[in-house]
């Protein structure tokens, strides 16, 4: 127990780790992974604290004195001649900017000047109601902050030499104190959680406590140790309850808020508009009006609007136009904050249907894309013109986008394809497209960049690019590292880089390179909404997200991009056997490994040391000679290659699109020295055996090809990737039974971000075994299997009284775990042969 319990850890040059415990001083041997005792003849008593001076000295505080070790000789610094005096019980050490060392003893503070060999002790005054029992110490701006066992935090001024009480954190037992060197003081307690305090303001800035009703809170308030590292991650050690760490986020993206009145966090932002100091945020649950200048927020919901699903917004003629789902258009007056409807001729056109977009042209007209066609509104004359597939060549269906390019051509994007508005003839045309153009595609979003290139985002797949005269156009495939079905918005920053949002993340294209952004960069959800990307006049980019209105300053990316996460190989399994730490270290340092011909089944394990959300971590990998291009994985960290033929290979792994993060390993599989003689022997044997069979003229025997009863009835040609790791029929049946019970009881399919690795962990099996079960035993893909459960859940909800009346299909799909409307409709039609609307109608008819 005395050896196991660690009091302090310190790192010196060459990444050497030193440990203090109840027996003395130890250092870690990297080759063996074992601790080795250091100077036991001098230090054979408990070591409380260690401090490295950054050069060539290790300062050691023990229960019986203060020591300085230069890694060759050790010297004791005399504090008090009485070995057992409380002045020799050094609990903690810190150092100020002038080079003076400050020591915390049981009930005093000691200044140690290493240059002049001067020691001054300052005892805690008897005038305080409780005699402090010091435990730890931290220095910040001429003040020492001392954590105690019995009286909270005590402050000591190194100039006046006065002790004083500091901020009360609700616990007398302070387990750790540290600072960021600027203003923040990090304090952990044994009983009341964690506190971030301000040195300048002398107040609590932030706190973390255990809350039984909040699964995201820390697991206990009894903190024994805490570290806030240079990336602001919080590492917490609990009493007999393991340790936690906060998930890393770089803070590159921010969620918009106006404290204390409003925060967009966890709002599904379907649309937004920024006009000077005013912002409008449309969600699936209503509209928010925010005036930052007047510090005012107003919320409009079903009591104000017939539909609280806000699809589009526009500022036109000093008023805000609000496009809803199913209830047409409302107009908001920003002065009175009153809502109104159209009052002119043809006003009924604006009081129904879905309003997907607003666009103003250069002539002062406001164009509206809707479920009823395209409407043109002139605010001066109040004239409304409706274009439909009946009175014009406009294709049938919803109009998702109305866009005017720099040549004043109007583009209408509908369910059935594209149409053009010719500014010269003032008519809609569909006969101006080249024969092989993509005008039959279902386009949702259009954009024109500074180089006058047009971008078209379709309902699914990659996106299209064309010049203005449509003579040069192409399709750009989706980025493999972007787990998305559709792109939803696009915007260009001041550097000429394009940002594309999707239902599975955000990607930036810049100088023929790309960068994928996710949770690690501060994005709360990978799902972004249509028509929800904007660059303001300061160059800040804004995006509508399923969990808030996000913004980012692109100029901050360069600094972040220079510091990619550190990727490391954490293990290498050879024929299923793990390497020792020493073997792995040697291979990683050498960056190569040579293996015999029969050790050719490899599993690479790797880690991203960003310590962010594991499910959000994504990688790209490839094996030269086997993989033509980078392959993508997310949510798990192992790659397998089986039955590698003799030869030379190089395995590469990196963060998506980030060349600076790449690590690699050269592999050589040797040839067998017995292979040639063996092949010759087999060849001779086959020739003689064939000759023997022909000579005797025996009829061919019927070979019983019945399957092994222990194996499931799989196709003769089994998938190559499962050849080395098959499951028996009994194993498949047991795993399938376990899987069904888990799906019924826990309903993991309701999680939109469910990965096969998450399911495998819950079932205590491997992703490979689960993949084998789906593809070889059930003959179904993982995604189809999960979506079938989601569809069953949808049918249950739809069958409940009034459920389909109270919720839209989008909401029901979301409740059932589908990440997008398109994937829900596609899966439902594939599973049932009818659409969700047809299914709901059949329930009503019955």
Beta strands, then each sheet from edge to edge (+ up, - down):
strand 1: 6-11
strand 2: 17-21
strand 3: 24-29
strand 4: 34-38
strand 5: 47-52
strand 6: 58-62
strand 7: 65-69
strand 8: 74-77
strand 9: 92-95
strand 10: 101-104
strand 11: 108-113
strand 12: 118-123
strand 13: 134-140
strand 14: 143-148
strand 15: 153-157
strand 16: 163-165
strand 17: 174-179
strand 18: 184-189
strand 19: 194-198
strand 20: 203-208
strand 21: 223-228
strand 22: 234-238
strand 23: 243-245
strand 24: 254-255
strand 25: 257-258
strand 26: 262-263
strand 27: 269-275
strand 28: 278-283
strand 29: 286-291
strand 30: 296-300
strand 31: 310-316
strand 32: 319-326
strand 33: 329-333
strand 34: 338-340
strand 35: 353-360
strand 36: 365-370
strand 37: 373-378
strand 38: 383-387
strand 39: 399-404
strand 40: 410-414
strand 41: 417-422
strand 42: 427-429
strand 43: 443-448
strand 44: 454-458
strand 45: 463-466
strand 46: 473-476
strand 47: 487-492
strand 48: 498-502
strand 49: 505-510
strand 50: 513-517
strand 51: 528-535
strand 52: 540-545
strand 53: 548-553
strand 54: 567-574
strand 55: 592-595
strand 56: 602-608
strand 57: 618-623
strand 58: 631-634
strand 59: 638-641
strand 60: 647-654
strand 61: 663-669
sheet 1: 1+ 2- 3+ 4-
sheet 2: 5+ 6- 7+ 8-
sheet 3: 9+ 10- 11+ 12-
sheet 4: 13+ 14- 15+ 16-
sheet 5: 17+ 18- 19+ 20-
sheet 6: 21+ 22- 23+
sheet 7: 24+ 53- 52+ 51-
sheet 8: 25+ 26-
sheet 9: 27+ 28- 29+ 30-
sheet 10: 31+ 32- 33+ 34-
sheet 11: 31+ 32- 35+ 36- 37+ 38-
sheet 12: 39+ 40- 41+ 42-
sheet 13: 43+ 44- 45+ 46-
sheet 14: 47+ 48- 49+ 50-
sheet 15: 54+ 56- 59+
sheet 16: 55+ 61+ 60- 57+ 58-
end
